Structures are given as structure tokens and as C-alpha cells.
Amino acid sequence: MVIVLLGMSRNLRIEIPDGIYHVTSRGLERREIYYDDHDRSYWLSLFGSVAQRHEWRILSWVLMDNHYHIFLRTPHADLSVGMHELNAGYVTTFNKRHKRVGPLFQGRYKGILVERGYHYWELSRYIHLNPVRVDMVKDPEAYKWSSCRHFFRYRGRPDWLAWEEVLIEHGKTIQVAQRAYRQFLREGVESPPGSPLKFQTASTILGSPGFIERMKTWLDGKLPDKEVPAARKLAREISVETVVIEVCREYRISRNHVKIRGGKNNESREVAIYLCRKWVRTPVEQLGTFFGGVQGTAIANMVTKIRKRLKHDPDLRAKLVIIENNINNE
């Protein structure tokens, strides 16, 4: 595998063939980067041209007033080249149209390397719920300037949008997956989740402990520790086993009571799965296997159930405080 390391004097950028990234660019001093729909339409047209030229597969995207988010796969380890074409090309036209000079974006884009299949639904939902979080719309499908509606409707869907790569994780057919994803979005509207990006390591990598370790091995000896803060520290990883041990300790039960499927309203099992999704960098399908063959939609439902209960159940909140303190003190 060819790994390209860029931007060493500022922050670490890792580019790999078929790499998957969450990318964002923000306006200078949080100023608007789109003044009207003409600007948004031009950005989207330019974005599509860049994606096609570099054969990028876009998993999801959203345009906000002062920033944008992109979730994408790059077959040819060329994220920086493509992002330069996108941002520089947009700024040139934007400045000319609005008769302004100077920078538009706050420095370079921020890109996080994501493990394949890791938190795809959560990352995509996080992106699609951006306009809902700031009260621009109540239904993410109603927002014109995101990929959300294209997950459900063919009309106007761009060829470079790889919507099926996100949906197929949770359904044997596209129709089943679409229904499950729509429900997943609704749950996020009703009970807003935290950002999956909070689990990133060194502001650079998002993935399971195994993925982090592989990246550390590949990059060993190549990182200029004195120059790049992100290269000096890769965060301590929390394992599924650690979560299960602490849940069992607090509930005074055996590991099998948590791991093995069977029975309803198994609070300890639901808490363990909730905490794993919160703290552990493990793809949802691996997590489902660990807990006895649970589907991704069932895991999402358990997480939503516990999140809702925490709002009005002080006893459950107290238990989770104890468990999380023990996890972090391991």
C-alpha cells in the first residue's frame, strides 16, 4: 500500500488508495461561504466535476452557510489534489462574482481517515442532520443542499453519489435498507445523537483499535514527531471487552448474560451495547457478531432506547457514571 503523508508542519494528512474520509472546510472567521443558491449550485457543479475527474465516490455531503461536510472514498490517494481544485476553483469564481479579494476558507480543509464500514450510518446521519440541528428544516429529506433526498429518490441523483454503499450495510435489499435508514434519521431528529467524530484519534483517524494499530505500524518511523502534534499521540483505545467487564461488575452478572442473545428488556446488555457505540472504535457488524449476531438496526434501536431513558431515569444515569468512570480509569 502506498501512503502519502502531507502537511507535516501543520497537521497530519494521510492519503491511501481507496481511502475513506470525512472532510470539512469552514469559512474564515466563521463567515458565510455561500451568499445565495447560485453560489451553492456552482459549488455543487464544481464538486461533481472534481469527483468525476478523480473517480471519487461520494458517500454523503451537505452545504451549510459557513461550511460544508463531505464523506467520500478516494480510489487513487489524491484527496489533497482534488480538494485544492475544489476550494481554489470555488474561491476564484466566488471572489470574482462578489467583487471581493482575499481568502474565503479558514486555512486548509480538515480530513479524517475513516476505516471502511466504520460508523458509516452514524457519519452519514450526522452529515444529513446538520440543517435540522440549526433549525433550517425539520425533515432532513426536505433540505435541498445535501445528499439526503437522493438516498430515497432517483430523480436528480448524481452518478458520483455512492448512496448504496452506505445503505446496503443494513438491509438485504435496497428497499429494506432505505426504510431502515429513514427510520434511523427520524430517531436522530427525535433524539439528537452526539457526533461520531468525537471518537477520532489525534484529529486524524477514525476506526477500530485494529485499524489504528495497523496505521501506527505503517507510519512507524515516518512521522516527524517534533513537528506534527497529531503524530505525537494516538489516543488510548477502549476495547469491547473492557466495556463488558465493567458493565458486568456494576450489574453483578456474568459475561454470558450480556453477550448472549435471548430475553427481552435486558438492561445490562443494552447498556453494554450503548457504551460500546459511544466509546469503542469497532464497526457495527463486528459489534453485532460479538453480541451474538445482532443486526445493525437492532443495535441502533438499543442505543436510541438507552439514550432516551437517560433523560428521565436517574438510577440508570448513576449506573452509567460509575461504569464510565471505571472504564476510563482502567
Stockholm file with secondary structure:
# STOCKHOLM 1.0

chainA/1-330         MVIVLLGMSRNLRIEIPDGIYHVTSRGLERREIYYDDHDRSYWLSLFGSVAQRHEWRILSWVLMDNHYHIFLRTPHADLSVGMHELNAGYVTTFNKRHKRVGPLFQGRYKGILVERGYHYWELSRYIHLNPVRVDMVKDPEAYKWSSCRHFFRYRGRPDWLAWEEVLIEHGKTIQVAQRAYRQFLREGVESPPGSPLKFQTASTILGSPGFIERMKTWLDGKLPDKEVPAARKLAREISVETVVIEVCREYRISRNHVKIRGGKNNESREVAIYLCRKWVRTPVEQLGTFFGGVQGTAIANMVTKIRKRLKHDPDLRAKLVIIENNINNE
#=GR chainA/1-330 SS CCCEEECTTTSCEEECTTEEEEEEEEBGGGCCSCSSHHHHHHHHHHHHHHHHHHTCEEEEEEECSSEEEEEEEETTSCHHHHHHHHHHHHHHHHHHHHTCCSCCBSSSCEEEEECTTTTHHHHHHHHHTHHHHTTSCSSGGGCTTBSGGGGTCCTTCCTTBCHHHHHGGGCSSHHHHHHHHHHHHHHHHHSCCCCGGGGCBTTTEESCHHHHHHHHHHHTTTSCTTTCHHHHCCCCCCCHHHHHHHHHHHHTCCHHHHHSCCSSCCHHHHHHHHHHHHHCCCCHHHHHHHTTSCCHHHHHHHHHHHHHHHTTCHHHHHHHHHHHHHHHTC
#=GC SS_cons         CCCEEECTTTSCEEECTTEEEEEEEEBGGGCCSCSSHHHHHHHHHHHHHHHHHHTCEEEEEEECSSEEEEEEEETTSCHHHHHHHHHHHHHHHHHHHHTCCSCCBSSSCEEEEECTTTTHHHHHHHHHTHHHHTTSCSSGGGCTTBSGGGGTCCTTCCTTBCHHHHHGGGCSSHHHHHHHHHHHHHHHHHSCCCCGGGGCBTTTEESCHHHHHHHHHHHTTTSCTTTCHHHHCCCCCCCHHHHHHHHHHHHTCCHHHHHSCCSSCCHHHHHHHHHHHHHCCCCHHHHHHHTTSCCHHHHHHHHHHHHHHHTTCHHHHHHHHHHHHHHHTC
//
